[in-house]
Amino acid sequence: MSNALAKPNEIEAITALAAKSFARVLKVEQREGPRGSLRRYRFESLDHALNAAPEDLSWSILGELEDSEPGSFAALWEQTKQFARDELESGQRATAVACGQDSPLNRARFLVLREKYIDEWQPRNVLERQLIDAICQAQTIREHWMTLATERVVTECMVERFTVELHGKRREHIIDGTESAREAREEAERWDRVFLRSIRALRDLRRYTAVIVNNQGGQVNVATHQSRQTNVVKKVKKKEG
């Protein structure tokens, strides 16, 4: 394998993963033939693999390409990591968790909501950005369950109205979506609590994070977002004689 990986400490871990994956594929092929392989796709060249979706790559594929074209493993690994960086920065990673393979509209809704929170809070580091992602995920999932609860109640009302019109009276024993609607509301309430906890975590992180600035002359300025700046001066003892 090429040693051109960006971080040398990755070599041992990814080599082990690749070896295990290749061994599993080899066992399946020995038992069931090439058609029984666990690989989703085969790539004839490095260029073909570089143009593929990262989800279509596997450790065994990376290993095979490295055998045929030395250096392929490092190139594909670095491209995959860059994809992961872009996915994290753009919010697509957080969106995939909350929306899955949902419609383009719902994915756009999540990203627009995330943009609003970022504009409002101006996250200073990765931790604050991750908390904003968690807030948006909780709000999105909460809205999903609230929508389900509303739809189930509306469906039940329509069924009951049809029953009254057809039979002239309400049903004595109702087997309906009432329980499922209640479960959906409970899920919405649970995610509402997650949403509020994430908001408090972000607020508290901002409130209690100290900013320390070292100045010349032994002075240290300590300040928080909710308190005045405090100047601490280090006293230096003079040597006698």
N, C-alpha and C positions, 0 to 999 in steps of 0.2 A: 504493500500500500504506500502511496506517496506520503511523505512527511510534510507536505505543504499546507497542512491544516492550520487554521488561524490560531488555535489554542492547542499546544502540545498535550495538555492534560485530558483532551477529549479522545485521544487516539485509543487508549486502552478500553474505555467504555464502549465506544461505537464499534470497535473491532470485535469485542465480545458479543455485542448484539448482532452484528452481521454474521458472525460464525454460527450462532445459535439458529438464526433464521435460515441460513443456507443449509444447515444440518437437517432442519425440519422439512424443507423443500426436497432435499435429497432422499429422505426416507419415504416421503409420499410418492415421489417419482419412481423409486425402486419398487414400491408396492403396487402402484396404480398406473405407472407409465407417465409420460410427459403431460398427458391431458389431465392427470390428477393433481398437477402442481397447485400449490397454494397461491402462486403469483397471479395477480389480476391481469398484468400486461407483460409483454416482452418488448424490449427495446433493442434495435439492431445496432445503434451507435450512440455515442455520447451526445451528439447534436440532437438526436431524436429524443433522448431522455431530458435534455435541458429545456426542450420546448413542451414537455409534458406538464400536467398539473402535479404539484408536489404530493397530493393525496394518492397519486397512482404509483409512486415510487415505494420500494420496499428494500429492506436490508439485503436480501438475496440478489435483487436486481443491481444494486450498487456494487455488490461483490463480483457479479458476473462481468459487469462493464469494466471494473478495475482489472480483471484478468485479461480482457481483450484489449483494453486501452488504458495502460497505466496512467494514473493521474485523474481518472474519471471520478473516483470516489471523492477525492478532495473537492473537485469542481462542483459536483452535485451537492455535496454536504454544505459547502459555503452558500450555494444558491438557495438551498432549503432554509438555511438559517436567516438569510436575507429576507426571504419570503415571510418567515415568522416575525422578524423585526417590523416589516411593513404592516403585517396583519395586526400586530400589537399597537403600533403607533396610530394606525388609521381607525382603530375601533372595531375592525372586522372580526377579530377574535372574540371580543366581548359580545358582539352582535350574534355570532354563530351560537353561543351558549344560550342566549335568551330567545332567539328566533329560529334556530335550526335552519332548515331549508324552506322557510316560509316564503310568502310572496315578496316581491321587490318592494311593495309599499310598506309592509311591516318592517323590513330591514331599513328602509329609508327613514321611517319614523324613529327607530332606535337611534340611528346616527344623528338625526337632527336634534333629538333630545340630548344626546351626549354633547353635541356642539354647544347647546345652550348652557349646559352645566359647566363646560370648560370655559366659555366666555365669562360666565358669572364668577367662577371660583379662581380662574387662572392658576391651575395646579402648578406647584413649584418643584415637584419631584415625582418619581414613579409611584410612590406610595399614595400620594393624593390622587394621582390619575387612576390608580387601581380602585380606590374608594369611589370615585365618580363612576367608573364602569360598573361597580357593584350596585350603586344607587340606581343607575339606569336599568340594569338587569332586573332588580327587584321591582321597580315600577312597571316595567314591561310585562313581567310574569304576573304581577298583581292585576294589571288591566286585562290580561288574557283570562284569568279566572273570574273576574267580575263580569266580563262579556259572556262567558259560559253560563254563569249563574242567571244573568238577565235573560239570555236566550231560552234557558230551560223553564224559567217561570212563564215567559211569554208563550212557549209551546204548550205548557200545561193549561194556561188560560184558554188558548184556542181549542184544545181538546175538550175542555169542560163546556165551553160555549156550544160546540158542535153537539155534544151529548145532550144538553138541555134542549136544543132545537130539534133533535131527532126523537128523543123520548119524552120530552116535556118535564123532565125532572133531573136532578143531579144524581150522580152515581152514589150508591151507598158505600161500596167498598172501592176505594180508589187505589189503583196501582199505577203510579205515575212517576214523573221526574222530580217530585218534591224533595226526596232524600238526596238525589244527585245535585239538585240546586243548592241544598244546604251544604253539601260537601264542597261545592265550588266556592260558596261564600266563605267557608272556613279556610280553604286554601288561600283565598284572596286576603283574608285577615292575617293569616300567617306570613304571607309575603309583605303585607303592609308593615308588620313588625320588623321584618328584615330590612325594609326600606328605611324605617325610622332609626334603626340601630346604625345603619351605614351613614345616615345623615349626621347622627350624633358623633360617630367616630371621626368623621371629617371635620366637624366643628371643633371637637376637643383637640384634635391634632393641631389645628390652627391656633387654638387658644393657648395651649401649653407648650408649644414649641419655642424654645429660647433661641435668640439670635445673639451669638457671641462674636465680638469684633475685637481683635487684639490691636492696640495702638502702641506707639513708641512710648518710652518712659515708664513702662511697667503698668500702664492703665488698661483695664479690661472693661468693655461696655457690655452689659447683659441686659437684654430687653425681651419682652414678649409682646404679643399683639394686644394683650389686655392690661398691660402695666407700663409704668414709666420706665425710662432707661435708668439703670443703676450703674454708677461708675465705681469700679473697685480698683484701688491703687495698691500695688504691691510695694511694701516698704523694704528698702534695701539697707542693711546694716553697714555702717562704715567701719572699715578696719582701723583699729587703734594703732597709733604710732606710725 
